[in-house]
Structure formats: structure tokens, C-alpha cells
């Protein structure tokens, strides 16, 4: 484990291979990682889990990640939870939808696992959170 603060991270993605890879990587850094392949289930589960951060895949069956993020933002229990959108797709094509949903940041899924974890740590750093405030957007991590 490095010197990062241990966080509870909830990852919502229908790609089980990605879930397993990112879970192992983030747990290797000392974080507690919970996963869900169902965005509809995850929306209800997240309020009781009260994670520090939720990673939401943009493209999922049934409900897309932006809609999932919007619904998570409506939960008062998740007011202080950082929500980071993830996708293998080009964020430029989806940026308006991502930010309108209430996301705090974006990371490309096809980023190597350790670099993905570094980018997540940067987005969740106290400096970023304190400097930007709850309502501000941290920006892309590409």
C-alpha cells in the first residue's frame, strides 16, 4: 500500500473483466472496492453503502451512465460522494452529457490499470476537492 488514504469505492460497470481488473488494482492500493454490474441495482445500493467515490461506466444496457449518475446525484446520502464517469469511448463526444449528469470527472477505461488508479487518486486528492468545492467540476483525466 502506498501513502494514499484508504477509500470506499463503488464501481458500476457491465464489463466483469474490467471490474475484476480495477478491483484488484485499487484494492492493491489499500482501498475497499465494491462492484455492481447492474446500474439499476447500484442506484439503490449506493445510498446504503455510502462510498467515498463511485465510478460509473458511461455505456451500459438498460440505463446509461449519465442517467445513472443523475439519479445518484438525487440521493441526499451521496451529496459528498465523488462520481467519476468512465468509458472506453472518446469523452469529447459525450462531455456535455457527462457534466450535465453531475459527474465530478472522467477517466478513459482503456488507460493502463496503474495509470487509471493514479488518475483517480489525482481526481480524488484533497487538494482537488478542497480547491474546486463540491459543486465544481474537476475536469478530464485523459
C-alpha positions as CSV (number, residue, x, y, z in Angstrom):
1,X,0.0,0.0,0.0
2,X,1.3,3.5,-0.8
3,X,0.6,6.7,1.2
4,X,-2.9,7.3,-0.3
5,X,-5.9,7.5,2.1
6,X,-7.9,4.3,2.0
7,X,-11.3,4.9,0.4
8,X,-14.5,3.0,-0.2
9,X,-15.0,2.9,-3.9
10,X,-18.1,1.6,-5.7
11,X,-17.6,0.6,-9.3
12,X,-20.7,0.3,-11.6
13,X,-19.9,-1.4,-15.0
14,X,-21.4,-4.2,-17.0
15,X,-17.9,-5.4,-18.1
16,X,-16.9,-8.0,-15.5
17,X,-13.4,-8.3,-16.9
18,X,-12.9,-4.5,-16.2
19,X,-14.5,-4.8,-12.8
20,X,-12.1,-7.6,-11.8
21,X,-9.1,-5.8,-13.1
22,X,-9.8,-2.4,-11.5
23,X,-11.0,-4.0,-8.2
24,X,-7.6,-5.8,-7.9
25,X,-5.7,-2.7,-8.8
26,X,-7.5,-0.4,-6.3
27,X,-7.5,-3.0,-3.6
28,X,-3.8,-3.3,-4.1
29,X,-3.6,0.4,-3.2
30,X,-5.4,-0.3,0.1
31,X,-8.9,0.8,-1.0
32,X,-12.1,-1.1,-0.3
33,X,-13.8,-1.8,-3.6
34,X,-17.4,-2.9,-4.2
35,X,-18.8,-3.6,-7.6
36,X,-22.1,-3.9,-9.4
37,X,-22.9,-5.0,-13.0
38,X,-26.4,-3.5,-12.7
39,X,-26.8,0.2,-12.7
40,X,-30.5,0.0,-11.6
41,X,-29.5,-2.1,-8.6
42,X,-26.5,0.1,-7.9
43,X,-28.5,3.3,-7.7
44,X,-30.5,1.8,-4.8
45,X,-27.5,0.1,-3.2
46,X,-25.2,3.2,-3.3
47,X,-27.2,5.1,-0.7
48,X,-26.8,2.4,1.9
49,X,-23.1,1.8,1.0
50,X,-22.2,5.4,1.3
51,X,-19.0,5.2,-0.7
52,X,-16.4,7.9,-0.9
53,X,-16.3,7.6,-4.7
54,X,-18.5,5.9,-7.4
55,X,-17.0,5.0,-10.8
56,X,-19.8,4.8,-13.4
57,X,-19.4,3.4,-16.9
58,X,-21.0,5.6,-19.5
59,X,-22.3,2.9,-21.8
60,X,-24.4,0.2,-20.1
61,X,-27.6,-1.7,-21.0
62,X,-30.9,-0.5,-19.7
63,X,-29.7,2.8,-18.3
64,X,-26.7,4.7,-19.4
65,X,-24.0,6.0,-17.1
66,X,-25.1,9.6,-17.4
67,X,-28.7,8.8,-16.3
68,X,-27.3,6.6,-13.5
69,X,-25.1,9.5,-12.3
70,X,-28.1,11.9,-12.4
71,X,-30.1,9.5,-10.3
72,X,-27.2,9.0,-7.8
73,X,-26.9,12.8,-7.5
74,X,-30.6,13.0,-6.4
75,X,-29.8,10.9,-3.3
76,X,-29.0,13.1,-0.3
77,X,-26.9,10.4,1.3
78,X,-24.5,10.8,-1.6
79,X,-24.1,14.6,-1.5
80,X,-20.4,14.4,-0.7
81,X,-19.7,11.3,-2.8
82,X,-17.4,12.0,-5.8
83,X,-18.8,10.4,-9.0
84,X,-16.3,9.7,-11.8
85,X,-17.6,8.7,-15.2
86,X,-15.5,6.0,-17.1
87,X,-15.7,4.9,-20.7
88,X,-13.6,3.4,-23.5
89,X,-15.2,6.0,-25.8
90,X,-13.9,9.4,-26.6
91,X,-15.1,11.8,-23.9
92,X,-15.3,14.7,-26.2
93,X,-18.4,13.3,-27.9
94,X,-20.1,12.9,-24.5
95,X,-18.7,15.7,-22.5
96,X,-21.9,17.8,-22.3
97,X,-23.9,14.8,-21.2
98,X,-21.2,13.8,-18.7
99,X,-21.1,17.2,-17.0
100,X,-24.9,17.7,-17.1
101,X,-25.3,14.4,-15.2
102,X,-23.4,15.8,-12.2
103,X,-20.1,13.9,-12.7
104,X,-17.0,15.2,-11.0
105,X,-14.6,13.8,-13.5
106,X,-13.9,11.4,-16.3
107,X,-11.2,8.6,-16.9
108,X,-10.8,6.5,-20.0
109,X,-11.3,2.8,-19.3
110,X,-8.6,1.7,-21.7
111,X,-6.0,3.5,-19.7
112,X,-3.5,1.0,-18.2
113,X,-4.6,-0.1,-14.7
114,X,-1.9,1.6,-12.7
115,X,-2.3,4.9,-14.6
116,X,-6.1,4.7,-14.2
117,X,-5.5,4.4,-10.4
118,X,-3.1,7.3,-10.5
119,X,-5.6,9.5,-12.4
120,X,-8.4,8.5,-9.9
121,X,-6.1,9.4,-7.0
122,X,-5.4,12.8,-8.6
123,X,-9.1,13.5,-9.1
124,X,-9.9,12.5,-5.5
125,X,-6.9,14.3,-3.9
126,X,-7.8,16.6,-1.1
127,X,-6.3,19.5,-3.0
128,X,-8.6,19.0,-5.9
129,X,-11.7,18.5,-3.7
130,X,-10.8,21.5,-1.5
131,X,-9.8,23.8,-4.3
132,X,-12.8,23.0,-6.5
133,X,-15.5,22.7,-4.0
134,X,-18.5,20.3,-4.1
135,X,-20.3,21.9,-7.0
136,X,-17.4,22.5,-9.3
137,X,-16.1,20.0,-11.9
138,X,-12.6,18.7,-11.5
139,X,-12.2,18.1,-15.3
140,X,-11.0,15.3,-17.5
141,X,-8.2,12.9,-16.7
142,X,-7.3,11.6,-20.1
